[in-house]
C-alpha cells in the first residue's frame, strides 16, 4: 500500500497510460479523449437546436462513464491517498515564482497565491483563470481534441493532425510559460 501513496516514476506511469491506447483502440474500437465528453454531456442534457448537438450521444455513454471514473478516482485519491507532504518543485522554479509573490505552494496542488477567489478579481488572476480557461476550452474544441487526446492517442495512432496539434500545444506552452506568464504576473 505504501507504493500506491508515493508518486510513481515516469517509467512506470507512462507505459501504463500508453497501454490504454491499444486496449481502447484495438480491442474496443474507441478513441481516447476527454474534451469530446463535454459535447456528449451537453447533447444529453440540453435540448439544443444546433446541429452540433444533434446526434446519437447514447453511443458515447462509455466516454461519460470514463470521465466520471476519472473524476471519482481523483476525488478518492485526494481524499484517501494524499499525504501532507509539500509539492516537490525545483529550487530554481521556487525562487523564480517567489519573485512574483507566489510562495504558498507547499500544501496544495496549485499555488494558492495565484488560484483563489480573491485573486480572481485582479487583472492577473482574471487573465490566468478566466481568459486562460476560455482559451483552453476554445483551443481543445478548435483543435478537435485536447492535449491528452492528441498527444497520447493521436500520436500513438500516427495521425498527422495530432502531430501538428501537439507541436502547437508544446510551442504555445513554452511561449506562454516563459514569455507571457511573467508579464501577466507583474500586472
C-alpha positions in Angstrom: 0.0 0.0 0.0 2.9 2.3 0.7 4.0 2.3 -3.0 0.5 3.5 -4.1 0.8 6.5 -1.8 4.0 7.7 -3.4 4.3 9.3 -6.8 5.1 6.8 -9.4 8.1 7.3 -11.6 7.6 8.3 -15.2 8.9 4.9 -16.5 6.0 3.2 -14.7 3.2 5.7 -15.1 4.0 6.5 -18.8 3.8 2.9 -20.1 0.6 2.3 -18.0 -1.0 5.3 -19.7 0.3 4.1 -23.1 -1.2 0.7 -22.6 -4.7 2.2 -22.6 -4.3 3.2 -26.2 -4.0 -0.2 -27.8 -6.7 -1.5 -25.4 -9.2 1.2 -26.3 -8.4 1.3 -30.0 -7.7 -2.3 -30.9 -10.0 -4.2 -28.5 -12.9 -1.7 -28.3 -12.5 0.5 -31.4 -12.9 3.5 -29.2 -11.0 6.8 -29.4 -9.5 8.1 -26.2 -10.1 11.8 -25.3 -11.8 13.8 -22.7 -12.7 17.1 -24.4 -15.5 15.5 -26.5 -17.2 14.3 -23.3 -18.5 17.8 -22.7 -20.1 17.7 -26.1 -21.8 14.4 -25.2 -22.9 15.7 -21.9 -24.4 18.8 -23.5 -26.2 16.7 -26.1 -27.6 14.5 -23.4 -28.7 17.3 -21.0 -29.7 20.2 -23.3 -32.3 20.0 -26.0 -30.4 22.1 -28.5 -31.4 23.1 -32.0 -27.7 23.3 -33.0 -26.8 20.5 -35.4 -23.5 20.1 -33.4 -25.5 18.5 -30.6 -28.0 16.6 -32.7 -26.5 13.1 -32.9 -26.9 9.8 -31.1 -25.0 10.6 -27.9 -26.1 7.3 -26.3 -23.4 5.5 -28.4 -20.8 7.5 -26.5 -22.1 6.7 -23.0 -18.8 4.8 -22.4 -16.9 8.2 -22.5 -19.3 9.7 -20.0 -18.6 6.8 -17.6 -14.9 7.1 -18.3 -14.9 10.8 -17.4 -16.9 10.1 -14.3 -14.4 7.4 -13.4 -11.5 9.9 -13.8 -13.3 12.4 -11.5 -14.2 9.8 -8.9 -10.7 8.3 -9.0 -9.2 11.8 -8.5 -11.5 12.5 -5.6 -10.7 9.2 -3.9 -7.0 9.8 -4.4 -7.2 13.3 -2.9 -9.4 12.1 0.0 -7.6 8.9 0.9 -4.2 8.8 -0.6 -3.0 12.4 -0.3 -0.2 12.9 2.1 0.6 16.2 3.8 4.0 16.4 2.2 4.8 19.5 0.2 4.6 19.6 -3.5 8.1 19.0 -4.8 9.4 21.6 -7.3 12.9 22.5 -8.3 14.5 25.2 -6.2 15.2 27.5 -9.2 11.5 27.4 -10.1 10.6 28.1 -6.4 12.9 31.1 -6.3 11.7 32.4 -9.7 8.0 32.3 -8.8 8.8 33.8 -5.4 9.8 36.9 -7.4 6.2 37.2 -8.5 4.8 36.9 -4.9 3.9 33.2 -5.3 5.1 31.5 -2.1 2.1 29.4 -0.9 2.9 26.3 -2.9 3.6 23.7 -0.3 0.3 22.2 0.7 -1.9 22.3 -2.4 -1.7 21.1 -6.0 -1.9 24.7 -7.3 -0.3 27.9 -5.9 -2.9 29.3 -3.6 -1.4 32.8 -4.0 -2.5 32.7 -7.6 -5.6 30.5 -7.7 -8.1 31.8 -5.2 -11.4 33.7 -5.3 -9.8 37.0 -4.1 -7.2 36.9 -6.9 -10.0 36.2 -9.4 -10.9 39.9 -9.4 -7.3 41.1 -10.1 -6.1 41.7 -13.7 -3.6 38.8 -13.4 -6.0 36.4 -11.8 -8.7 37.2 -14.3 -6.3 36.6 -17.2 -4.9 33.4 -15.8 -8.2 31.8 -14.6 -11.0 33.1 -16.8 -9.3 34.0 -20.1 -6.9 31.1 -19.8 -9.7 28.7 -19.1 -11.7 30.0 -22.1 -8.6 29.7 -24.4 -8.0 26.1 -23.2 -11.6 25.2 -23.9 -11.7 27.0 -27.2 -8.4 25.5 -28.3 -9.5 22.0 -27.4 -12.7 22.4 -29.5 -10.9 24.2 -32.4 -8.2 21.5 -32.5 -10.8 18.8 -32.3 -9.3 17.4 -29.2 -7.4 18.2 -26.1 -3.7 17.8 -25.4 -4.2 14.3 -23.9 -6.3 13.1 -26.8 -3.9 14.4 -29.5 -0.6 13.7 -27.7 -1.4 10.3 -26.3 -3.9 8.7 -28.6 -3.4 10.7 -31.8 0.4 10.3 -31.9 0.3 6.6 -31.0 -2.0 6.0 -33.9 0.2 8.1 -36.2 -2.3 10.8 -37.1 -0.7 13.8 -38.8 -3.1 16.4 -37.4 -2.3 15.2 -33.9 1.4 15.7 -34.5 0.7 19.3 -35.7 -1.6 19.9 -32.8 0.9 18.5 -30.3 3.7 20.7 -31.7 1.5 23.7 -31.4 0.5 22.8 -27.8 4.1 22.4 -26.8 5.3 25.6 -28.6 2.4 27.6 -27.1 3.1 26.2 -23.6 6.8 27.1 -23.8 6.0 30.6 -25.1 3.2 31.2 -22.5 5.2 30.0 -19.5 8.4 31.8 -20.4 7.2 35.0 -22.0 3.5 35.7 -21.2 3.2 34.4 -17.7 6.0 36.6 -16.3 4.3 39.6 -17.9 0.8 38.7 -16.6 2.1 38.1 -13.1 3.6 41.5 -12.9 0.2 43.2 -13.6 
